[in-house]
Amino acid sequence: MSISVKFFARLREELNMDEAQLEHVTGLTALQVWQKITGQPALPPKTLIAVNQEYASEDIVINDNDEVAFFPPVTGG
């Protein structure tokens, strides 16, 4: 029973990690996943969250075997 956590772009560089595993706990939200893995109380401003490759909010409840990804806003031109 675990959750796969991924970090992209600037977040990966700042945290010095690209992927982590976390034991699933019933009722765990995406924000709590961030807090447990990083030790930081809040997400950096404008951080995007995806759960199973779909955009989600920080209060979404994470299920066993979910993939949670955190990444900064995408820009381009």
HTML snippet that shows the backbone in 3Dmol.js (N, CA, C, O; Angstrom):
<script src="https://3Dmol.org/build/3Dmol-min.js"></script>
<div id="view" style="width:600px;height:400px;position:relative"></div>
<script>
const pdb = `
ATOM      1  N   MET A   1       0.836  -1.158   0.000  1.00  0.00           N
ATOM      2  CA  MET A   1       0.000   0.000   0.000  1.00  0.00           C
ATOM      3  C   MET A   1       0.895   1.240   0.000  1.00  0.00           C
ATOM      4  O   MET A   1       1.498   1.586   1.016  1.00  0.00           O
ATOM      5  N   SER A   2       0.970   1.900  -1.155  1.00  0.00           N
ATOM      6  CA  SER A   2       1.829   3.068  -1.226  1.00  0.00           C
ATOM      7  C   SER A   2       1.333   4.063  -2.264  1.00  0.00           C
ATOM      8  O   SER A   2       0.472   3.763  -3.091  1.00  0.00           O
ATOM      9  N   ILE A   3       1.904   5.246  -2.192  1.00  0.00           N
ATOM     10  CA  ILE A   3       1.612   6.331  -3.110  1.00  0.00           C
ATOM     11  C   ILE A   3       2.918   6.706  -3.791  1.00  0.00           C
ATOM     12  O   ILE A   3       3.952   6.823  -3.134  1.00  0.00           O
ATOM     13  N   SER A   4       2.875   6.894  -5.093  1.00  0.00           N
ATOM     14  CA  SER A   4       4.038   7.353  -5.842  1.00  0.00           C
ATOM     15  C   SER A   4       3.965   8.873  -5.946  1.00  0.00           C
ATOM     16  O   SER A   4       2.935   9.422  -6.338  1.00  0.00           O
ATOM     17  N   VAL A   5       5.050   9.548  -5.599  1.00  0.00           N
ATOM     18  CA  VAL A   5       5.088  11.008  -5.613  1.00  0.00           C
ATOM     19  C   VAL A   5       6.198  11.446  -6.561  1.00  0.00           C
ATOM     20  O   VAL A   5       7.322  10.952  -6.484  1.00  0.00           O
ATOM     21  N   LYS A   6       5.871  12.383  -7.461  1.00  0.00           N
ATOM     22  CA  LYS A   6       6.848  12.870  -8.431  1.00  0.00           C
ATOM     23  C   LYS A   6       6.936  14.390  -8.376  1.00  0.00           C
ATOM     24  O   LYS A   6       5.952  15.085  -8.122  1.00  0.00           O
ATOM     25  N   PHE A   7       8.145  14.879  -8.623  1.00  0.00           N
ATOM     26  CA  PHE A   7       8.411  16.313  -8.652  1.00  0.00           C
ATOM     27  C   PHE A   7       9.025  16.659  -9.995  1.00  0.00           C
ATOM     28  O   PHE A   7       9.847  15.907 -10.519  1.00  0.00           O
ATOM     29  N   PHE A   8       8.629  17.798 -10.557  1.00  0.00           N
ATOM     30  CA  PHE A   8       9.097  18.171 -11.885  1.00  0.00           C
ATOM     31  C   PHE A   8       9.711  19.565 -11.899  1.00  0.00           C
ATOM     32  O   PHE A   8       9.421  20.404 -11.046  1.00  0.00           O
ATOM     33  N   ALA A   9      10.565  19.784 -12.890  1.00  0.00           N
ATOM     34  CA  ALA A   9      11.161  21.077 -13.210  1.00  0.00           C
ATOM     35  C   ALA A   9      11.849  21.694 -11.992  1.00  0.00           C
ATOM     36  O   ALA A   9      12.645  21.037 -11.320  1.00  0.00           O
ATOM     37  N   ARG A  10      11.539  22.952 -11.716  1.00  0.00           N
ATOM     38  CA  ARG A  10      12.187  23.699 -10.635  1.00  0.00           C
ATOM     39  C   ARG A  10      12.013  23.007  -9.279  1.00  0.00           C
ATOM     40  O   ARG A  10      12.936  23.025  -8.465  1.00  0.00           O
ATOM     41  N   LEU A  11      10.866  22.406  -9.024  1.00  0.00           N
ATOM     42  CA  LEU A  11      10.638  21.733  -7.741  1.00  0.00           C
ATOM     43  C   LEU A  11      11.596  20.566  -7.566  1.00  0.00           C
ATOM     44  O   LEU A  11      12.126  20.349  -6.477  1.00  0.00           O
ATOM     45  N   ARG A  12      11.817  19.825  -8.626  1.00  0.00           N
ATOM     46  CA  ARG A  12      12.754  18.694  -8.570  1.00  0.00           C
ATOM     47  C   ARG A  12      14.149  19.187  -8.201  1.00  0.00           C
ATOM     48  O   ARG A  12      14.844  18.569  -7.395  1.00  0.00           O
ATOM     49  N   GLU A  13      14.551  20.308  -8.799  1.00  0.00           N
ATOM     50  CA  GLU A  13      15.877  20.861  -8.528  1.00  0.00           C
ATOM     51  C   GLU A  13      15.973  21.407  -7.105  1.00  0.00           C
ATOM     52  O   GLU A  13      16.962  21.168  -6.412  1.00  0.00           O
ATOM     53  N   GLU A  14      14.950  22.138  -6.669  1.00  0.00           N
ATOM     54  CA  GLU A  14      14.975  22.733  -5.330  1.00  0.00           C
ATOM     55  C   GLU A  14      14.948  21.676  -4.226  1.00  0.00           C
ATOM     56  O   GLU A  14      15.605  21.834  -3.197  1.00  0.00           O
ATOM     57  N   LEU A  15      14.198  20.614  -4.438  1.00  0.00           N
ATOM     58  CA  LEU A  15      14.068  19.553  -3.431  1.00  0.00           C
ATOM     59  C   LEU A  15      15.151  18.492  -3.557  1.00  0.00           C
ATOM     60  O   LEU A  15      15.348  17.682  -2.651  1.00  0.00           O
ATOM     61  N   ASN A  16      15.852  18.502  -4.689  1.00  0.00           N
ATOM     62  CA  ASN A  16      16.889  17.515  -4.979  1.00  0.00           C
ATOM     63  C   ASN A  16      16.332  16.084  -4.942  1.00  0.00           C
ATOM     64  O   ASN A  16      16.978  15.158  -4.452  1.00  0.00           O
ATOM     65  N   MET A  17      15.121  15.939  -5.472  1.00  0.00           N
ATOM     66  CA  MET A  17      14.526  14.606  -5.617  1.00  0.00           C
ATOM     67  C   MET A  17      13.517  14.654  -6.760  1.00  0.00           C
ATOM     68  O   MET A  17      12.847  15.664  -6.978  1.00  0.00           O
ATOM     69  N   ASP A  18      13.428  13.569  -7.464  1.00  0.00           N
ATOM     70  CA  ASP A  18      12.461  13.532  -8.565  1.00  0.00           C
ATOM     71  C   ASP A  18      11.295  12.600  -8.282  1.00  0.00           C
ATOM     72  O   ASP A  18      10.233  12.724  -8.893  1.00  0.00           O
ATOM     73  N   GLU A  19      11.488  11.672  -7.360  1.00  0.00           N
ATOM     74  CA  GLU A  19      10.434  10.704  -7.079  1.00  0.00           C
ATOM     75  C   GLU A  19      10.587  10.174  -5.663  1.00  0.00           C
ATOM     76  O   GLU A  19      11.696  10.083  -5.137  1.00  0.00           O
ATOM     77  N   ALA A  20       9.459   9.826  -5.051  1.00  0.00           N
ATOM     78  CA  ALA A  20       9.468   9.261  -3.705  1.00  0.00           C
ATOM     79  C   ALA A  20       8.254   8.345  -3.557  1.00  0.00           C
ATOM     80  O   ALA A  20       7.293   8.437  -4.320  1.00  0.00           O
ATOM     81  N   GLN A  21       8.317   7.478  -2.582  1.00  0.00           N
ATOM     82  CA  GLN A  21       7.198   6.606  -2.245  1.00  0.00           C
ATOM     83  C   GLN A  21       6.752   6.949  -0.827  1.00  0.00           C
ATOM     84  O   GLN A  21       7.571   7.258   0.038  1.00  0.00           O
ATOM     85  N   LEU A  22       5.459   6.890  -0.606  1.00  0.00           N
ATOM     86  CA  LEU A  22       4.900   7.197   0.704  1.00  0.00           C
ATOM     87  C   LEU A  22       3.868   6.136   1.032  1.00  0.00           C
ATOM     88  O   LEU A  22       3.061   5.758   0.183  1.00  0.00           O
ATOM     89  N   GLU A  23       3.898   5.660   2.258  1.00  0.00           N
ATOM     90  CA  GLU A  23       2.898   4.680   2.683  1.00  0.00           C
ATOM     91  C   GLU A  23       1.523   5.335   2.690  1.00  0.00           C
ATOM     92  O   GLU A  23       1.355   6.450   3.182  1.00  0.00           O
ATOM     93  N   HIS A  24       0.556   4.636   2.145  1.00  0.00           N
ATOM     94  CA  HIS A  24      -0.809   5.169   2.079  1.00  0.00           C
ATOM     95  C   HIS A  24      -1.439   5.188   3.472  1.00  0.00           C
ATOM     96  O   HIS A  24      -1.330   4.232   4.240  1.00  0.00           O
ATOM     97  N   VAL A  25      -2.096   6.304   3.772  1.00  0.00           N
ATOM     98  CA  VAL A  25      -2.863   6.466   5.008  1.00  0.00           C
ATOM     99  C   VAL A  25      -4.245   6.961   4.596  1.00  0.00           C
ATOM    100  O   VAL A  25      -4.357   7.923   3.836  1.00  0.00           O
ATOM    101  N   THR A  26      -5.275   6.327   5.080  1.00  0.00           N
ATOM    102  CA  THR A  26      -6.642   6.713   4.726  1.00  0.00           C
ATOM    103  C   THR A  26      -6.898   8.179   5.065  1.00  0.00           C
ATOM    104  O   THR A  26      -6.575   8.644   6.158  1.00  0.00           O
ATOM    105  N   GLY A  27      -7.482   8.897   4.107  1.00  0.00           N
ATOM    106  CA  GLY A  27      -7.847  10.290   4.318  1.00  0.00           C
ATOM    107  C   GLY A  27      -6.746  11.290   4.022  1.00  0.00           C
ATOM    108  O   GLY A  27      -6.947  12.493   4.188  1.00  0.00           O
ATOM    109  N   LEU A  28      -5.592  10.820   3.589  1.00  0.00           N
ATOM    110  CA  LEU A  28      -4.461  11.698   3.288  1.00  0.00           C
ATOM    111  C   LEU A  28      -4.776  12.570   2.075  1.00  0.00           C
ATOM    112  O   LEU A  28      -5.252  12.069   1.056  1.00  0.00           O
ATOM    113  N   THR A  29      -4.513  13.869   2.182  1.00  0.00           N
ATOM    114  CA  THR A  29      -4.745  14.790   1.064  1.00  0.00           C
ATOM    115  C   THR A  29      -3.433  15.045   0.306  1.00  0.00           C
ATOM    116  O   THR A  29      -2.352  14.695   0.779  1.00  0.00           O
ATOM    117  N   ALA A  30      -3.550  15.652  -0.858  1.00  0.00           N
ATOM    118  CA  ALA A  30      -2.359  15.987  -1.641  1.00  0.00           C
ATOM    119  C   ALA A  30      -1.455  16.941  -0.865  1.00  0.00           C
ATOM    120  O   ALA A  30      -0.233  16.794  -0.904  1.00  0.00           O
ATOM    121  N   LEU A  31      -2.026  17.906  -0.166  1.00  0.00           N
ATOM    122  CA  LEU A  31      -1.215  18.814   0.644  1.00  0.00           C
ATOM    123  C   LEU A  31      -0.463  18.046   1.727  1.00  0.00           C
ATOM    124  O   LEU A  31       0.711  18.320   1.975  1.00  0.00           O
ATOM    125  N   GLN A  32      -1.115  17.105   2.361  1.00  0.00           N
ATOM    126  CA  GLN A  32      -0.450  16.317   3.401  1.00  0.00           C
ATOM    127  C   GLN A  32       0.658  15.443   2.818  1.00  0.00           C
ATOM    128  O   GLN A  32       1.669  15.206   3.478  1.00  0.00           O
ATOM    129  N   VAL A  33       0.478  14.966   1.600  1.00  0.00           N
ATOM    130  CA  VAL A  33       1.543  14.225   0.921  1.00  0.00           C
ATOM    131  C   VAL A  33       2.752  15.142   0.768  1.00  0.00           C
ATOM    132  O   VAL A  33       3.875  14.752   1.086  1.00  0.00           O
ATOM    133  N   TRP A  34       2.523  16.368   0.278  1.00  0.00           N
ATOM    134  CA  TRP A  34       3.597  17.348   0.129  1.00  0.00           C
ATOM    135  C   TRP A  34       4.310  17.566   1.472  1.00  0.00           C
ATOM    136  O   TRP A  34       5.539  17.545   1.540  1.00  0.00           O
ATOM    137  N   GLN A  35       3.536  17.773   2.525  1.00  0.00           N
ATOM    138  CA  GLN A  35       4.103  18.047   3.839  1.00  0.00           C
ATOM    139  C   GLN A  35       4.941  16.881   4.352  1.00  0.00           C
ATOM    140  O   GLN A  35       6.031  17.090   4.884  1.00  0.00           O
ATOM    141  N   LYS A  36       4.446  15.664   4.197  1.00  0.00           N
ATOM    142  CA  LYS A  36       5.176  14.496   4.687  1.00  0.00           C
ATOM    143  C   LYS A  36       6.474  14.261   3.915  1.00  0.00           C
ATOM    144  O   LYS A  36       7.494  13.920   4.514  1.00  0.00           O
ATOM    145  N   ILE A  37       6.446  14.438   2.604  1.00  0.00           N
ATOM    146  CA  ILE A  37       7.635  14.167   1.789  1.00  0.00           C
ATOM    147  C   ILE A  37       8.667  15.281   1.914  1.00  0.00           C
ATOM    148  O   ILE A  37       9.862  15.003   2.014  1.00  0.00           O
ATOM    149  N   THR A  38       8.225  16.538   1.909  1.00  0.00           N
ATOM    150  CA  THR A  38       9.162  17.661   1.876  1.00  0.00           C
ATOM    151  C   THR A  38       9.468  18.260   3.237  1.00  0.00           C
ATOM    152  O   THR A  38      10.507  18.897   3.409  1.00  0.00           O
ATOM    153  N   GLY A  39       8.575  18.066   4.216  1.00  0.00           N
ATOM    154  CA  GLY A  39       8.735  18.704   5.512  1.00  0.00           C
ATOM    155  C   GLY A  39       8.333  20.173   5.505  1.00  0.00           C
ATOM    156  O   GLY A  39       8.508  20.869   6.505  1.00  0.00           O
ATOM    157  N   GLN A  40       7.795  20.649   4.381  1.00  0.00           N
ATOM    158  CA  GLN A  40       7.368  22.038   4.256  1.00  0.00           C
ATOM    159  C   GLN A  40       5.869  22.142   4.551  1.00  0.00           C
ATOM    160  O   GLN A  40       5.094  21.300   4.097  1.00  0.00           O
ATOM    161  N   PRO A  41       5.452  23.163   5.307  1.00  0.00           N
ATOM    162  CA  PRO A  41       4.043  23.259   5.697  1.00  0.00           C
ATOM    163  C   PRO A  41       3.090  23.649   4.573  1.00  0.00           C
ATOM    164  O   PRO A  41       1.902  23.334   4.633  1.00  0.00           O
ATOM    165  N   ALA A  42       3.598  24.329   3.550  1.00  0.00           N
ATOM    166  CA  ALA A  42       2.718  24.786   2.467  1.00  0.00           C
ATOM    167  C   ALA A  42       3.389  24.567   1.116  1.00  0.00           C
ATOM    168  O   ALA A  42       4.614  24.503   1.009  1.00  0.00           O
ATOM    169  N   LEU A  43       2.561  24.456   0.101  1.00  0.00           N
ATOM    170  CA  LEU A  43       3.070  24.374  -1.262  1.00  0.00           C
ATOM    171  C   LEU A  43       3.614  25.732  -1.691  1.00  0.00           C
ATOM    172  O   LEU A  43       3.084  26.762  -1.275  1.00  0.00           O
ATOM    173  N   PRO A  44       4.654  25.756  -2.507  1.00  0.00           N
ATOM    174  CA  PRO A  44       5.095  27.031  -3.062  1.00  0.00           C
ATOM    175  C   PRO A  44       3.948  27.655  -3.869  1.00  0.00           C
ATOM    176  O   PRO A  44       3.120  26.927  -4.416  1.00  0.00           O
ATOM    177  N   PRO A  45       3.888  28.985  -3.952  1.00  0.00           N
ATOM    178  CA  PRO A  45       2.812  29.641  -4.700  1.00  0.00           C
ATOM    179  C   PRO A  45       2.697  29.115  -6.135  1.00  0.00           C
ATOM    180  O   PRO A  45       3.697  28.904  -6.821  1.00  0.00           O
ATOM    181  N   LYS A  46       1.466  28.914  -6.562  1.00  0.00           N
ATOM    182  CA  LYS A  46       1.118  28.512  -7.923  1.00  0.00           C
ATOM    183  C   LYS A  46       1.579  27.101  -8.305  1.00  0.00           C
ATOM    184  O   LYS A  46       1.588  26.758  -9.487  1.00  0.00           O
ATOM    185  N   THR A  47       1.960  26.285  -7.324  1.00  0.00           N
ATOM    186  CA  THR A  47       2.336  24.906  -7.621  1.00  0.00           C
ATOM    187  C   THR A  47       1.112  24.145  -8.123  1.00  0.00           C
ATOM    188  O   THR A  47       0.029  24.240  -7.547  1.00  0.00           O
ATOM    189  N   LEU A  48       1.297  23.404  -9.183  1.00  0.00           N
ATOM    190  CA  LEU A  48       0.220  22.587  -9.741  1.00  0.00           C
ATOM    191  C   LEU A  48       0.325  21.170  -9.194  1.00  0.00           C
ATOM    192  O   LEU A  48       1.416  20.679  -8.907  1.00  0.00           O
ATOM    193  N   ILE A  49      -0.821  20.528  -9.055  1.00  0.00           N
ATOM    194  CA  ILE A  49      -0.895  19.164  -8.558  1.00  0.00           C
ATOM    195  C   ILE A  49      -1.646  18.326  -9.587  1.00  0.00           C
ATOM    196  O   ILE A  49      -2.658  18.760 -10.138  1.00  0.00           O
ATOM    197  N   ALA A  50      -1.147  17.142  -9.833  1.00  0.00           N
ATOM    198  CA  ALA A  50      -1.865  16.180 -10.669  1.00  0.00           C
ATOM    199  C   ALA A  50      -1.946  14.860  -9.907  1.00  0.00           C
ATOM    200  O   ALA A  50      -0.963  14.405  -9.323  1.00  0.00           O
ATOM    201  N   VAL A  51      -3.112  14.264  -9.922  1.00  0.00           N
ATOM    202  CA  VAL A  51      -3.306  12.938  -9.330  1.00  0.00           C
ATOM    203  C   VAL A  51      -3.717  12.018 -10.455  1.00  0.00           C
ATOM    204  O   VAL A  51      -4.740  12.224 -11.109  1.00  0.00           O
ATOM    205  N   ASN A  52      -2.905  11.001 -10.671  1.00  0.00           N
ATOM    206  CA  ASN A  52      -3.121  10.060 -11.775  1.00  0.00           C
ATOM    207  C   ASN A  52      -3.261  10.817 -13.109  1.00  0.00           C
ATOM    208  O   ASN A  52      -4.135  10.522 -13.924  1.00  0.00           O
ATOM    209  N   GLN A  53      -2.373  11.795 -13.299  1.00  0.00           N
ATOM    210  CA  GLN A  53      -2.244  12.572 -14.530  1.00  0.00           C
ATOM    211  C   GLN A  53      -3.441  13.460 -14.842  1.00  0.00           C
ATOM    212  O   GLN A  53      -3.684  13.796 -16.001  1.00  0.00           O
ATOM    213  N   GLU A  54      -4.195  13.845 -13.802  1.00  0.00           N
ATOM    214  CA  GLU A  54      -5.293  14.802 -13.957  1.00  0.00           C
ATOM    215  C   GLU A  54      -5.119  15.890 -12.914  1.00  0.00           C
ATOM    216  O   GLU A  54      -4.837  15.602 -11.750  1.00  0.00           O
ATOM    217  N   TYR A  55      -5.287  17.150 -13.332  1.00  0.00           N
ATOM    218  CA  TYR A  55      -5.150  18.259 -12.391  1.00  0.00           C
ATOM    219  C   TYR A  55      -6.074  18.064 -11.202  1.00  0.00           C
ATOM    220  O   TYR A  55      -7.195  17.571 -11.335  1.00  0.00           O
ATOM    221  N   ALA A  56      -5.574  18.464 -10.028  1.00  0.00           N
ATOM    222  CA  ALA A  56      -6.336  18.293  -8.791  1.00  0.00           C
ATOM    223  C   ALA A  56      -6.012  19.439  -7.835  1.00  0.00           C
ATOM    224  O   ALA A  56      -5.045  20.174  -8.034  1.00  0.00           O
ATOM    225  N   SER A  57      -6.830  19.576  -6.805  1.00  0.00           N
ATOM    226  CA  SER A  57      -6.583  20.588  -5.787  1.00  0.00           C
ATOM    227  C   SER A  57      -5.822  19.956  -4.628  1.00  0.00           C
ATOM    228  O   SER A  57      -5.713  18.734  -4.528  1.00  0.00           O
ATOM    229  N   GLU A  58      -5.299  20.809  -3.758  1.00  0.00           N
ATOM    230  CA  GLU A  58      -4.487  20.302  -2.648  1.00  0.00           C
ATOM    231  C   GLU A  58      -5.312  19.538  -1.611  1.00  0.00           C
ATOM    232  O   GLU A  58      -4.745  18.814  -0.792  1.00  0.00           O
ATOM    233  N   ASP A  59      -6.629  19.683  -1.631  1.00  0.00           N
ATOM    234  CA  ASP A  59      -7.453  18.984  -0.642  1.00  0.00           C
ATOM    235  C   ASP A  59      -8.044  17.667  -1.152  1.00  0.00           C
ATOM    236  O   ASP A  59      -8.855  17.048  -0.463  1.00  0.00           O
ATOM    237  N   ILE A  60      -7.647  17.235  -2.347  1.00  0.00           N
ATOM    238  CA  ILE A  60      -8.123  15.951  -2.865  1.00  0.00           C
ATOM    239  C   ILE A  60      -7.591  14.819  -1.984  1.00  0.00           C
ATOM    240  O   ILE A  60      -6.432  14.843  -1.570  1.00  0.00           O
ATOM    241  N   VAL A  61      -8.423  13.851  -1.707  1.00  0.00           N
ATOM    242  CA  VAL A  61      -8.021  12.697  -0.903  1.00  0.00           C
ATOM    243  C   VAL A  61      -7.316  11.692  -1.818  1.00  0.00           C
ATOM    244  O   VAL A  61      -7.814  11.342  -2.888  1.00  0.00           O
ATOM    245  N   ILE A  62      -6.162  11.245  -1.371  1.00  0.00           N
ATOM    246  CA  ILE A  62      -5.321  10.343  -2.160  1.00  0.00           C
ATOM    247  C   ILE A  62      -5.633   8.898  -1.786  1.00  0.00           C
ATOM    248  O   ILE A  62      -5.750   8.555  -0.609  1.00  0.00           O
ATOM    249  N   ASN A  63      -5.766   8.064  -2.804  1.00  0.00           N
ATOM    250  CA  ASN A  63      -6.043   6.643  -2.598  1.00  0.00           C
ATOM    251  C   ASN A  63      -4.787   5.812  -2.751  1.00  0.00           C
ATOM    252  O   ASN A  63      -3.789   6.268  -3.308  1.00  0.00           O
ATOM    253  N   ASP A  64      -4.844   4.589  -2.253  1.00  0.00           N
ATOM    254  CA  ASP A  64      -3.734   3.656  -2.402  1.00  0.00           C
ATOM    255  C   ASP A  64      -3.415   3.480  -3.885  1.00  0.00           C
ATOM    256  O   ASP A  64      -4.321   3.400  -4.714  1.00  0.00           O
ATOM    257  N   ASN A  65      -2.152   3.422  -4.209  1.00  0.00           N
ATOM    258  CA  ASN A  65      -1.623   3.233  -5.565  1.00  0.00           C
ATOM    259  C   ASN A  65      -1.783   4.457  -6.466  1.00  0.00           C
ATOM    260  O   ASN A  65      -1.515   4.365  -7.664  1.00  0.00           O
ATOM    261  N   ASP A  66      -2.209   5.599  -5.926  1.00  0.00           N
ATOM    262  CA  ASP A  66      -2.287   6.818  -6.732  1.00  0.00           C
ATOM    263  C   ASP A  66      -0.889   7.352  -7.009  1.00  0.00           C
ATOM    264  O   ASP A  66       0.062   7.074  -6.278  1.00  0.00           O
ATOM    265  N   GLU A  67      -0.792   8.122  -8.080  1.00  0.00           N
ATOM    266  CA  GLU A  67       0.422   8.868  -8.393  1.00  0.00           C
ATOM    267  C   GLU A  67       0.112  10.346  -8.200  1.00  0.00           C
ATOM    268  O   GLU A  67      -0.832  10.866  -8.793  1.00  0.00           O
ATOM    269  N   VAL A  68       0.893  11.015  -7.383  1.00  0.00           N
ATOM    270  CA  VAL A  68       0.721  12.439  -7.119  1.00  0.00           C
ATOM    271  C   VAL A  68       1.935  13.159  -7.676  1.00  0.00           C
ATOM    272  O   VAL A  68       3.071  12.813  -7.354  1.00  0.00           O
ATOM    273  N   ALA A  69       1.695  14.163  -8.514  1.00  0.00           N
ATOM    274  CA  ALA A  69       2.795  14.923  -9.112  1.00  0.00           C
ATOM    275  C   ALA A  69       2.655  16.392  -8.745  1.00  0.00           C
ATOM    276  O   ALA A  69       1.553  16.941  -8.722  1.00  0.00           O
ATOM    277  N   PHE A  70       3.788  17.018  -8.459  1.00  0.00           N
ATOM    278  CA  PHE A  70       3.841  18.441  -8.136  1.00  0.00           C
ATOM    279  C   PHE A  70       4.747  19.112  -9.148  1.00  0.00           C
ATOM    280  O   PHE A  70       5.850  18.636  -9.417  1.00  0.00           O
ATOM    281  N   PHE A  71       4.280  20.222  -9.711  1.00  0.00           N
ATOM    282  CA  PHE A  71       5.113  20.935 -10.680  1.00  0.00           C
ATOM    283  C   PHE A  71       4.735  22.410 -10.735  1.00  0.00           C
ATOM    284  O   PHE A  71       3.595  22.784 -10.458  1.00  0.00           O
ATOM    285  N   PRO A  72       5.715  23.246 -11.100  1.00  0.00           N
ATOM    286  CA  PRO A  72       5.419  24.671 -11.221  1.00  0.00           C
ATOM    287  C   PRO A  72       4.567  24.929 -12.458  1.00  0.00           C
ATOM    288  O   PRO A  72       4.469  24.071 -13.335  1.00  0.00           O
ATOM    289  N   PRO A  73       3.953  26.103 -12.534  1.00  0.00           N
ATOM    290  CA  PRO A  73       3.156  26.427 -13.711  1.00  0.00           C
ATOM    291  C   PRO A  73       3.987  26.313 -14.988  1.00  0.00           C
ATOM    292  O   PRO A  73       5.171  26.651 -15.006  1.00  0.00           O
ATOM    293  N   VAL A  74       3.363  25.844 -16.027  1.00  0.00           N
ATOM    294  CA  VAL A  74       4.034  25.680 -17.304  1.00  0.00           C
ATOM    295  C   VAL A  74       3.928  27.000 -18.079  1.00  0.00           C
ATOM    296  O   VAL A  74       2.853  27.587 -18.201  1.00  0.00           O
ATOM    297  N   THR A  75       5.058  27.439 -18.587  1.00  0.00           N
ATOM    298  CA  THR A  75       5.060  28.638 -19.425  1.00  0.00           C
ATOM    299  C   THR A  75       5.693  28.292 -20.757  1.00  0.00           C
ATOM    300  O   THR A  75       6.409  27.297 -20.869  1.00  0.00           O
ATOM    301  N   GLY A  76       5.445  29.065 -21.715  1.00  0.00           N
ATOM    302  CA  GLY A  76       6.047  28.789 -23.015  1.00  0.00           C
ATOM    303  C   GLY A  76       5.749  29.908 -23.980  1.00  0.00           C
ATOM    304  O   GLY A  76       5.065  30.879 -23.658  1.00  0.00           O
ATOM    305  N   GLY A  77       6.267  29.749 -25.133  1.00  0.00           N
ATOM    306  CA  GLY A  77       6.020  30.786 -26.106  1.00  0.00           C
ATOM    307  C   GLY A  77       6.508  30.402 -27.464  1.00  0.00           C
ATOM    308  O   GLY A  77       6.374  31.178 -28.410  1.00  0.00           O
TER     309      GLY A  77
END
`;
const viewer = $3Dmol.createViewer("view");
viewer.addModel(pdb, "pdb");
viewer.setStyle({}, {cartoon: {color: "spectrum"}});
viewer.zoomTo();
viewer.render();
</script>
